[in-house]
């Protein structure tokens, strides 16, 4: 499954097919599109190092991907979601 947004600037590094890390300020962050929830899973990686950010991003991707395979949602249900 390809990323919805394909164009990346020099500070965005794709991880696998669905996620990428990007630098905001001095720290690296992770972002992955969750199509079934129509939101992005985001996480600050708390590192200044690009190589450590790639490692942490891959670990978090595997965690989110495994939870998706077990039909667990990343975000909790909202009142709107309960009504439907």
C-alpha positions as a Markdown table, in Angstrom:
| # | Residue | x | y | z |
|---|---|---|---|---|
| 1 | Unk | 0.0 | 0.0 | 0.0 |
| 2 | Unk | 1.5 | 3.3 | -1.1 |
| 3 | Unk | 1.6 | 6.5 | 0.8 |
| 4 | Unk | -1.2 | 8.8 | 0.1 |
| 5 | Unk | 1.2 | 11.8 | -0.1 |
| 6 | Unk | 4.2 | 10.8 | -2.3 |
| 7 | Unk | 6.2 | 14.0 | -2.4 |
| 8 | Unk | 8.7 | 14.3 | 0.4 |
| 9 | Unk | 11.1 | 17.1 | 1.2 |
| 10 | Unk | 14.7 | 16.6 | 2.2 |
| 11 | Unk | 13.8 | 16.2 | 5.9 |
| 12 | Unk | 11.2 | 13.4 | 5.3 |
| 13 | Unk | 12.5 | 9.8 | 5.1 |
| 14 | Unk | 10.1 | 7.1 | 4.1 |
| 15 | Unk | 10.0 | 4.0 | 6.3 |
| 16 | Unk | 8.6 | 0.9 | 4.6 |
| 17 | Unk | 5.6 | 1.8 | 2.4 |
| 18 | Unk | 3.1 | 3.5 | 4.7 |
| 19 | Unk | 5.1 | 5.7 | 7.1 |
| 20 | Unk | 7.9 | 8.2 | 7.3 |
| 21 | Unk | 9.9 | 10.1 | 9.8 |
| 22 | Unk | 10.5 | 13.9 | 9.5 |
| 23 | Unk | 12.4 | 16.5 | 11.3 |
| 24 | Unk | 10.5 | 19.3 | 13.1 |
| 25 | Unk | 12.8 | 21.8 | 14.8 |
| 26 | Unk | 15.7 | 19.8 | 16.2 |
| 27 | Unk | 13.8 | 16.5 | 16.9 |
| 28 | Unk | 12.6 | 13.7 | 14.7 |
| 29 | Unk | 9.0 | 12.6 | 14.5 |
| 30 | Unk | 7.1 | 9.6 | 13.1 |
| 31 | Unk | 3.9 | 9.8 | 11.0 |
| 32 | Unk | 1.8 | 7.0 | 9.5 |
| 33 | Unk | -1.6 | 7.2 | 7.8 |
| 34 | Unk | -4.2 | 5.0 | 9.2 |
| 35 | Unk | -6.8 | 4.6 | 6.4 |
| 36 | Unk | -9.4 | 2.8 | 8.4 |
| 37 | Unk | -9.4 | 5.5 | 11.1 |
| 38 | Unk | -8.8 | 8.4 | 8.6 |
| 39 | Unk | -6.1 | 9.9 | 10.8 |
| 40 | Unk | -2.4 | 9.9 | 11.2 |
| 41 | Unk | -0.6 | 8.0 | 13.9 |
| 42 | Unk | 2.1 | 10.5 | 15.2 |
| 43 | Unk | 4.9 | 10.1 | 17.7 |
| 44 | Unk | 7.8 | 12.2 | 18.7 |
| 45 | Unk | 10.9 | 10.1 | 18.6 |
| 46 | Unk | 12.9 | 12.2 | 21.1 |
| 47 | Unk | 16.1 | 12.0 | 19.3 |
| 48 | Unk | 18.4 | 14.4 | 17.4 |
| 49 | Unk | 20.2 | 11.6 | 15.5 |
| 50 | Unk | 18.8 | 10.6 | 12.1 |
| 51 | Unk | 20.0 | 6.9 | 12.4 |
| 52 | Unk | 18.4 | 6.5 | 15.8 |
| 53 | Unk | 15.2 | 8.1 | 14.5 |
| 54 | Unk | 15.1 | 5.6 | 11.6 |
| 55 | Unk | 15.5 | 2.7 | 14.1 |
| 56 | Unk | 12.8 | 4.0 | 16.5 |
| 57 | Unk | 10.5 | 4.8 | 13.6 |
| 58 | Unk | 10.8 | 1.2 | 12.3 |
| 59 | Unk | 10.1 | -0.2 | 15.8 |
| 60 | Unk | 7.0 | 2.0 | 16.2 |
| 61 | Unk | 5.8 | 1.0 | 12.7 |
| 62 | Unk | 6.0 | -2.7 | 13.5 |
| 63 | Unk | 4.1 | -2.1 | 16.8 |
| 64 | Unk | 1.3 | -0.1 | 15.0 |
| 65 | Unk | 1.2 | -2.6 | 12.1 |
| 66 | Unk | 0.9 | -5.6 | 14.5 |
| 67 | Unk | -1.9 | -3.9 | 16.4 |
| 68 | Unk | -3.7 | -3.3 | 13.1 |
| 69 | Unk | -3.4 | -7.0 | 12.2 |
| 70 | Unk | -5.1 | -7.8 | 15.5 |
| 71 | Unk | -7.9 | -5.4 | 14.7 |
| 72 | Unk | -6.9 | -3.0 | 17.5 |
| 73 | Unk | -7.5 | 0.7 | 16.9 |
| 74 | Unk | -4.8 | 3.2 | 17.5 |
| 75 | Unk | -7.2 | 5.9 | 18.6 |
| 76 | Unk | -9.9 | 5.3 | 21.2 |
| 77 | Unk | -13.6 | 5.5 | 20.2 |
| 78 | Unk | -15.3 | 8.9 | 20.1 |
| 79 | Unk | -18.9 | 9.6 | 20.8 |
| 80 | Unk | -19.5 | 10.0 | 17.1 |
| 81 | Unk | -18.0 | 6.5 | 16.5 |
| 82 | Unk | -20.1 | 4.9 | 19.2 |
| 83 | Unk | -23.3 | 6.3 | 17.7 |
| 84 | Unk | -22.6 | 4.7 | 14.3 |
